[in-house]
Amino acid sequence: MNIEETPAEYKVIKRLTKGWPKVTEKTIATLKKAAKDLETDPEYQTMWQKSVFVVAITNAMHESGISQNELARRLKVSRQYISRALSHDANFTIESMVRIALVVGLRLEITLEKQ
């Protein structure tokens, strides 16, 4: 269903966005360039990949009922290390990523894509 088929929702969107600046082609072009620049920014890409990993791990922990304390015990590391790792502060090695993934029932797979 698209917005033309739902006049009630369209009216709500119009009311909620009243007063917002109009999005111009220039704004769209600027946003597209910024997004493209992020694709080649090593700092952003590192942060993004860590976030993807941490989200997958925390989801698996939740689904398996594994607490941070239990994860630390199984990995034979401190609770503080797990806390840092899950708050995006860790500088993971591939080995540590594999170990963490296996403990929560996942398998780490690294893929490389052409830019």
C-alpha positions in Angstrom: 0.0 0.0 0.0 1.4 3.4 -0.9 0.7 6.8 0.6 -1.7 7.8 -2.2 -4.0 4.9 -1.1 -4.0 6.0 2.6 -5.3 9.5 2.8 -5.6 9.3 6.6 -1.9 8.5 7.1 -1.0 11.2 4.5 -2.9 13.8 6.6 -1.0 12.7 9.7 2.3 12.9 8.0 1.5 16.4 6.6 0.4 17.5 10.1 3.6 16.1 11.7 5.9 17.6 9.2 4.2 21.0 9.0 6.9 23.7 9.2 9.7 21.4 8.2 12.0 22.8 5.4 11.3 21.5 1.9 13.8 18.9 0.7 15.5 20.2 -2.5 17.4 18.4 -5.1 20.5 20.1 -3.8 19.9 18.7 -0.3 19.4 15.2 -1.7 22.6 15.5 -3.7 24.5 16.7 -0.6 23.2 13.7 1.4 24.0 11.3 -1.4 27.6 12.6 -1.5 27.9 12.4 2.3 26.7 8.8 2.2 29.1 7.9 -0.6 32.0 9.5 1.4 31.2 7.4 4.4 31.5 4.3 2.3 35.3 5.0 1.9 35.9 6.4 5.4 38.0 3.8 7.3 36.9 5.2 10.7 33.2 5.0 9.9 33.6 1.6 8.3 35.4 0.3 11.4 32.7 1.7 13.7 29.9 0.2 11.4 31.5 -3.3 11.3 32.0 -3.3 15.1 28.3 -2.3 15.5 27.1 -5.0 13.2 29.1 -7.6 15.2 28.0 -6.3 18.6 24.4 -6.3 17.6 24.5 -9.8 16.3 26.3 -11.0 19.5 23.8 -9.2 21.8 20.9 -10.6 19.9 22.3 -14.1 20.1 23.0 -13.7 23.8 19.4 -12.5 24.4 17.9 -15.4 22.3 20.1 -17.9 24.2 19.6 -16.4 27.7 23.3 -15.8 28.1 24.2 -12.9 30.4 27.3 -10.8 30.2 28.6 -12.5 33.3 28.0 -15.9 31.7 29.7 -14.9 28.5 32.7 -13.7 30.4 32.8 -17.0 32.3 32.6 -19.1 29.2 35.3 -17.0 27.5 37.5 -16.9 30.6 37.7 -13.1 30.4 36.7 -10.4 32.8 33.2 -9.0 33.0 34.7 -5.6 32.3 36.1 -6.8 29.0 32.7 -8.0 27.9 31.1 -4.7 29.0 33.7 -2.8 26.9 33.3 -5.1 24.0 29.6 -4.8 23.9 29.7 -1.1 24.2 31.7 -0.7 21.0 34.9 0.2 22.9 36.9 -3.0 22.1 39.4 -3.4 19.4 38.6 -6.9 18.3 41.0 -9.3 16.8 39.6 -11.9 14.3 40.4 -14.5 16.9 38.4 -12.8 19.6 35.5 -12.3 17.3 35.5 -16.0 16.4 35.7 -17.1 20.0 32.8 -14.7 21.1 30.7 -15.8 18.1 31.1 -19.5 18.8 30.2 -19.1 22.5 26.9 -17.6 21.6 26.2 -20.2 18.9 27.2 -18.1 15.8 29.9 -18.6 13.2 31.8 -15.5 12.1 31.9 -15.1 8.3 34.0 -12.3 6.8 33.1 -11.2 3.2 34.8 -8.6 1.1 33.0 -6.7 -1.6 34.2 -4.6 -4.4 33.6 -0.9 -3.8 
